[in-house]
């Protein structure tokens, strides 16, 4: 499973996202995610902040993945994540701003 593994707090409003969430950081990020972060002018700290202050989440169209809804600089963003139950981590697949 490719993606950035980030520590974020356990889901507060529902138990749908399994387990403790933790991880390593940017050194394990695949090149496509790093490129998107550069293109969209955000970094790991911005991503952590968005996840920490997430507004909502819902299942993604890809089974086993979730869409986290967040804000960054007043703009809505979606962050696609996939729980890694074996490692008890949330793997960030991609993050992108929604069109205004």
BAFI-231105 format. One line per 8 residues: number of its first residue (from 1); their letters; for each residue x, y, z of N, C-alpha, C, O, CB. Coordinates in Angstrom, 1 decimal. Each point is the difference from the previous one (the first is absolute). Glycine has a CB too. Layout:
N
NUM) a) X/Y/Z/X/Y/Z/X/Y/Z/X/Y/Z/X/Y/Z ~ ... $
END
This chain:
100
1) xxxxxxxx) 0.9/-1.2/0.0/-0.9/1.2/0.0/0.9/1.2/0.0/0.8/0.2/0.9/-2.7/-1.4/0.3 ~ 1.8/2.1/-2.2/0.8/1.2/-0.1/-0.8/1.2/0.6/-1.2/0.0/-0.1/2.4/-0.9/-2.0 ~ -0.4/1.8/2.7/-0.6/1.1/0.6/0.7/0.5/1.2/0.9/-0.7/0.5/-3.1/0.0/-1.4 ~ 1.9/1.9/1.3/0.7/0.6/1.2/-0.8/-0.5/1.2/-1.2/0.1/0.1/2.0/2.0/-1.4 ~ 0.0/-2.6/2.3/-0.6/-0.5/1.2/0.1/1.1/1.1/1.1/0.4/0.3/-0.6/-2.8/-0.9 ~ -1.6/2.9/1.1/0.0/1.1/0.9/-0.7/-0.4/1.3/-1.0/-0.7/0.1/1.0/2.3/-2.0 ~ 0.5/-1.1/3.1/-0.7/-0.1/1.2/-1.0/1.1/0.1/0.3/1.1/-0.1/1.7/-2.1/1.2 ~ -3.3/0.6/-0.9/-1.1/0.9/0.3/-0.8/-0.5/1.1/0.1/-1.2/0.3/-0.1/1.9/-2.7 $
9) xxxxxxxx) -0.8/0.1/3.0/-0.8/-0.5/1.1/-1.1/-1.0/-0.4/-0.4/0.0/-1.2/0.8/2.2/2.3 ~ -0.8/-3.0/-0.2/-1.0/-1.0/-0.2/-1.3/0.8/-0.4/-0.3/1.1/0.5/1.3/-2.8/1.1 ~ -1.8/1.1/-2.5/-1.3/0.6/-0.4/-0.8/0.3/1.2/-0.2/-0.8/0.9/0.2/-0.4/-3.1 ~ -0.5/2.4/2.3/-0.7/0.4/1.2/-1.5/-0.2/-0.1/-0.7/-0.3/1.1/2.4/2.0/-0.8 ~ -2.3/-1.7/-1.5/-1.5/0.0/0.0/-0.5/-1.4/-0.4/-1.2/-0.3/0.3/1.2/2.6/-0.9 ~ 0.8/-3.2/0.0/-0.5/-1.3/-0.3/1.1/-1.0/0.1/1.2/0.4/0.0/-2.9/0.5/-1.6 ~ 1.4/-2.2/1.7/1.0/-1.0/0.1/0.3/-0.7/-1.3/0.6/-1.1/0.0/-1.3/0.8/2.3 ~ 0.3/0.9/-3.5/0.1/-0.7/-1.3/1.5/-0.1/-0.4/0.4/-0.9/-0.7/-2.7/1.8/0.1 $
17) xxxxxxxx) 3.1/0.1/1.0/1.4/-0.1/-0.4/0.7/-0.8/1.1/0.0/0.4/1.1/0.0/1.9/-2.3 ~ 0.6/-3.4/0.8/0.5/-0.9/1.0/1.3/0.4/0.7/0.9/0.6/-0.6/-2.0/-2.4/-0.7 ~ 1.1/1.5/2.6/1.2/0.0/0.8/0.8/1.3/0.2/-0.4/1.0/-0.4/0.5/-3.2/-0.4 ~ 1.0/2.0/1.5/1.0/1.1/0.2/0.5/0.4/-1.3/0.2/-0.9/-0.9/0.4/0.1/3.2 ~ -0.3/2.0/-2.5/0.5/0.5/-1.3/1.4/0.6/0.3/0.2/0.9/0.9/-2.5/-0.4/-1.8 ~ 3.3/-0.9/0.1/1.3/0.5/0.2/0.9/-0.2/-1.2/-0.5/-0.5/-1.0/0.3/0.0/3.4 ~ 1.5/0.8/-2.4/0.7/-0.2/-1.2/1.4/0.6/0.1/0.5/0.4/1.1/-2.6/-0.5/-2.3 ~ 2.7/0.3/0.0/1.4/0.4/0.0/0.1/1.4/-0.6/0.4/0.9/0.7/0.3/-3.2/-1.0 $
25) xxxxxxxx) -1.1/2.6/-0.9/0.1/1.3/-0.6/0.5/0.1/-1.4/-0.1/-1.0/-0.7/0.5/1.7/3.0 ~ 0.1/0.4/-2.7/0.3/0.3/-1.4/1.0/-0.9/-0.6/0.0/-0.2/-1.2/-0.5/2.5/1.7 ~ 1.5/-2.9/0.2/1.0/-0.8/-0.6/-0.6/-1.3/-0.6/0.6/-0.6/-0.9/1.0/1.5/2.6 ~ -2.8/-1.3/-1.3/-0.7/-1.1/-0.6/-1.0/0.3/-1.1/-0.7/-0.8/-0.5/1.0/-0.4/2.6 ~ -0.3/2.5/-2.5/-1.0/0.5/-0.9/0.4/-0.4/-1.4/1.2/0.1/-0.4/-1.8/1.8/1.9 ~ -0.3/-2.4/-2.3/0.3/-0.4/-1.4/0.2/1.3/-0.8/-0.5/1.1/0.3/-0.8/-3.2/-0.1 ~ 2.1/2.0/-1.3/0.3/1.2/-0.8/-1.3/0.7/-0.5/0.0/1.2/-0.1/2.1/-2.3/-0.6 ~ -3.1/0.4/0.3/-1.2/0.7/-0.5/-0.7/0.9/1.1/-0.5/1.0/-0.3/0.1/-2.9/-1.3 $
33) xxxxxxxx) 0.5/1.4/2.9/-0.6/0.8/1.0/0.9/1.3/0.3/-0.6/1.1/0.2/-0.5/-3.2/0.8 ~ 2.4/1.9/-1.0/0.9/1.1/0.2/-0.2/1.1/-1.1/-0.1/1.2/0.2/1.7/-2.7/0.9 ~ -1.7/1.0/-2.4/-0.3/0.9/-1.1/-1.3/0.7/0.1/0.0/1.2/-0.2/1.3/-2.7/-1.2 ~ -2.3/0.9/1.8/-1.3/0.7/0.2/0.1/1.0/1.1/-0.6/1.1/-0.1/-0.6/-3.2/-0.7 ~ 1.9/1.8/1.9/0.2/0.9/1.1/0.7/1.3/-0.5/-0.4/1.1/0.3/0.4/-3.0/1.3 ~ 1.0/1.7/-2.4/0.7/1.1/-0.6/-0.9/0.8/-1.0/0.0/1.2/0.1/2.2/-2.4/0.2 ~ -2.9/0.5/-1.1/-0.9/0.7/-1.0/-1.1/0.8/0.7/-0.3/1.1/-0.5/0.8/-3.0/-1.1 ~ -1.0/1.3/2.7/-1.1/0.7/0.7/0.4/0.9/1.1/-0.8/0.5/0.8/-0.6/-2.5/-1.4 $
41) xxxxxxxx) 2.7/2.1/0.8/0.7/0.9/0.9/-0.5/-0.2/1.5/-0.4/0.9/0.7/0.6/0.8/-2.5 ~ -0.1/-3.0/2.2/-0.2/-0.3/1.4/1.1/-1.0/0.4/0.6/-0.7/-0.8/-3.1/1.1/0.6 ~ 2.7/-0.5/1.5/1.0/-0.9/0.5/-0.6/-1.0/1.1/-1.2/0.1/0.2/3.0/1.7/-0.6 ~ -1.0/-2.6/1.0/-0.4/-0.9/0.9/-0.7/0.6/1.3/-1.0/-0.5/0.5/2.8/-1.0/-1.3 ~ -1.2/2.6/1.2/-0.6/0.8/1.1/-1.5/0.4/-0.3/-0.9/-0.1/0.8/3.2/0.9/-0.1 ~ -2.4/-0.2/-1.9/-1.4/0.4/-0.5/-0.9/-1.2/0.0/-1.2/0.1/0.4/2.2/1.7/-1.8 ~ -0.5/-2.9/0.9/-0.9/-1.2/0.0/-0.4/-0.5/1.4/-1.1/-0.3/0.2/2.3/-0.3/-2.4 ~ -0.2/0.6/3.1/-0.3/-0.4/1.3/-1.0/0.9/0.7/-0.9/-0.4/0.7/3.2/-0.5/-0.5 $
49) xxxxxxxx) -2.2/2.2/-0.5/-0.9/1.0/0.5/-1.4/-0.2/-0.5/-1.0/0.0/0.8/2.9/1.6/-0.6 ~ -2.0/-1.9/-1.5/-1.3/-0.2/-0.6/-0.7/-1.3/0.6/-1.1/0.0/0.3/1.9/1.1/-2.4 ~ 0.0/-2.1/2.3/-0.5/-1.3/0.6/-0.4/0.2/1.4/-1.1/-0.5/0.5/2.5/-0.8/-2.0 ~ -0.6/2.1/2.3/-0.4/0.3/1.4/-1.3/0.7/0.1/-0.7/-0.2/1.0/3.2/0.2/-0.5 ~ -2.8/0.9/-1.4/-1.2/0.8/0.0/-1.0/-0.4/-1.0/-0.7/0.9/-0.5/2.1/1.0/1.3 ~ -1.4/-3.1/-1.2/-0.9/-0.5/-1.0/-1.5/0.3/0.4/-0.4/0.0/1.1/2.0/-1.9/-1.7 ~ -2.4/2.2/-0.5/-1.4/0.4/0.2/-0.9/-1.2/0.0/-1.0/-0.1/0.7/1.5/2.3/-1.7 ~ -0.2/-3.2/0.2/-0.8/-1.2/-0.2/0.8/-1.0/-0.8/1.0/0.2/-0.5/-3.2/1.2/0.6 $
57) xxxxxxxx) 1.6/-2.6/-0.1/0.6/-1.1/-0.8/-1.1/-0.9/-0.5/-1.1/-0.1/0.6/3.3/0.3/0.6 ~ -1.9/-0.9/-2.3/-1.0/-0.9/-0.6/0.7/-1.1/-0.8/1.2/0.2/-0.3/-2.9/1.7/0.2 ~ 1.1/-3.0/-0.1/0.6/-1.0/-0.8/0.3/0.5/-1.4/-0.8/0.8/-0.6/-0.3/-2.6/1.9 ~ 2.2/1.4/-1.9/0.4/0.3/-1.4/-0.7/-1.0/-0.9/-0.5/-1.0/0.4/2.7/2.0/0.3 ~ -2.1/-0.7/-2.0/-0.6/-1.0/-1.0/0.9/-1.2/-0.1/-0.5/-1.1/-0.4/-0.5/3.0/-0.9 ~ 2.2/-1.8/1.7/0.9/-1.2/0.0/-0.1/-0.6/1.4/0.2/0.6/1.0/1.4/0.4/-2.6 ~ -2.1/-2.2/1.6/-0.2/-0.7/1.3/1.2/0.0/0.9/1.1/-0.3/-0.5/-2.8/-1.2/-0.7 ~ 1.5/1.8/2.5/1.1/0.0/0.9/0.7/1.3/0.2/0.8/0.2/0.9/-0.5/-2.5/-1.5 $
65) xxxxxxxx) -0.7/3.3/-0.3/0.6/1.3/0.1/-1.1/1.0/0.5/-1.2/-0.2/-0.1/2.8/-0.3/-1.8 ~ -1.1/1.6/2.5/-0.8/1.0/0.5/0.3/1.4/-0.6/1.2/0.2/-0.3/-1.4/-1.5/2.5 ~ -0.8/2.2/-2.2/0.2/1.4/-0.4/-0.1/0.8/1.2/-1.0/0.0/0.7/0.1/-0.4/-3.0 ~ 2.0/1.1/2.6/0.0/1.0/1.2/-0.3/1.4/-0.6/0.8/0.4/-0.9/0.8/-1.9/2.3 ~ -2.6/2.1/-0.9/-0.2/1.4/-0.4/0.6/1.0/1.0/-0.2/-0.1/1.2/-2.0/-0.7/-2.3 ~ 2.9/1.7/0.5/0.8/1.0/0.8/0.0/1.4/-0.6/-0.4/0.1/-1.2/1.8/-2.0/2.1 ~ -0.8/2.8/-0.2/0.2/1.4/-0.6/1.4/0.3/0.2/0.7/-0.4/0.9/-3.0/1.1/-0.3 ~ 2.8/0.1/-1.6/1.3/0.5/0.0/0.0/1.4/-0.6/-0.4/0.2/-1.2/1.5/-2.5/1.1 $
73) xxxxxxxx) -0.7/3.3/0.9/0.0/1.4/-0.5/-1.4/0.4/-0.6/-0.1/0.7/-1.0/2.6/-0.9/0.6 ~ -3.6/-0.2/1.1/-1.3/0.3/-0.4/-0.6/-0.8/-1.1/-1.1/0.2/-0.4/1.7/2.0/1.1 ~ 0.2/-3.1/-1.3/-0.5/-0.8/-1.1/-0.3/-1.5/0.5/0.8/-0.5/0.8/0.5/2.0/-2.4 ~ -2.3/-2.1/1.0/-0.3/-1.4/0.3/1.0/-0.9/-0.7/0.3/0.2/-1.2/-2.8/0.4/1.5 ~ 2.9/-1.6/0.4/0.9/-1.0/-0.5/-0.6/-1.4/0.3/-0.8/-0.2/0.9/2.8/1.7/-0.6 ~ -1.6/-2.5/-1.1/-0.3/-1.4/0.3/1.3/-0.7/0.1/0.9/0.2/-0.8/-3.1/-0.1/-0.4 ~ 2.3/-1.0/2.2/1.2/-0.8/0.2/-0.4/-1.5/-0.1/-0.9/-0.4/0.8/2.0/2.2/0.6 ~ -0.6/-2.5/-2.3/-0.3/-1.4/-0.1/0.9/-0.9/0.8/1.2/0.2/-0.2/-2.1/0.2/-2.1 $
81) xxxxxxxx) 0.4/-1.2/3.2/0.8/-0.8/0.9/-0.4/-1.4/0.0/-1.2/-0.3/-0.4/1.5/2.3/1.9 ~ 0.6/-2.9/-1.1/-0.4/-1.4/0.1/0.6/-0.6/1.3/1.2/0.1/0.2/-1.2/-0.3/-2.8 ~ -0.8/-0.3/3.4/0.5/-0.6/1.3/0.8/-1.2/-0.3/-0.4/-0.9/-0.8/-1.6/1.8/2.0 ~ 3.1/-1.0/-0.5/0.9/-1.2/-0.1/-0.2/-0.7/1.4/0.6/0.4/1.0/1.1/0.6/-2.6 ~ -2.7/-1.9/1.6/-0.4/-0.6/1.3/1.2/-0.8/0.6/0.1/0.0/1.3/-2.4/-0.2/-2.1 ~ 3.1/-0.5/0.0/1.1/-0.8/0.6/1.0/0.9/0.7/0.4/-0.3/1.1/-0.6/-1.3/-2.9 ~ 0.5/2.8/1.3/1.0/0.9/0.6/-0.7/1.0/0.9/0.6/0.8/0.7/0.9/-1.1/-2.7 ~ -2.9/0.4/1.9/-0.7/1.0/0.8/0.4/1.4/-0.4/0.2/0.8/0.9/-0.5/-2.4/1.0 $
89) xxxxxxxx) 0.3/1.8/-3.2/0.3/1.3/-0.6/-1.0/0.5/-1.0/-0.8/-0.8/-0.5/3.2/0.3/0.8 ~ -2.5/1.8/-0.5/-0.8/0.6/-1.0/1.0/0.4/-1.1/0.8/0.8/0.2/-2.7/-0.1/1.4 ~ 1.8/-1.3/-2.8/0.8/0.4/-1.1/-0.6/1.0/-0.9/-1.1/-0.2/-0.5/2.1/-2.1/0.5 ~ -0.3/3.4/-0.2/-0.5/1.1/-0.9/0.2/-0.4/-1.4/1.2/-0.2/-0.4/-0.8/2.0/2.2 ~ -1.4/-1.9/-2.6/0.1/-0.3/-1.4/0.3/1.2/-0.9/0.9/0.1/-0.7/-2.4/-2.1/1.0 ~ 0.6/3.1/-0.1/0.1/1.2/-0.7/-0.8/1.1/0.7/-0.9/-0.3/0.8/1.3/-0.9/-3.0 ~ -0.1/2.4/2.0/-0.7/1.2/0.5/-0.1/1.0/-1.1/0.9/0.3/-0.7/-0.2/-0.7/3.1 ~ -1.9/1.0/-2.5/-0.2/1.0/-1.0/-1.1/1.0/0.4/-0.9/-0.3/0.8/1.5/-1.4/-2.5 $
97) xxxx) -0.5/3.0/1.2/-1.0/1.0/0.3/-1.2/-0.2/-0.9/0.2/-0.5/-1.1/1.6/2.1/1.8 ~ -3.0/-1.3/-0.2/-1.2/0.0/-0.8/-0.1/1.3/-0.8/0.5/1.0/0.5/-1.6/-2.6/1.1 ~ 0.6/1.5/-2.8/-0.2/1.2/-0.8/-0.9/1.0/0.7/-0.9/-0.3/0.6/1.2/-1.0/-2.7 ~ 0.1/2.6/2.0/-0.8/1.0/0.6/-1.2/0.3/-0.8/-0.8/0.9/0.4/2.8/0.1/0.6 $
END
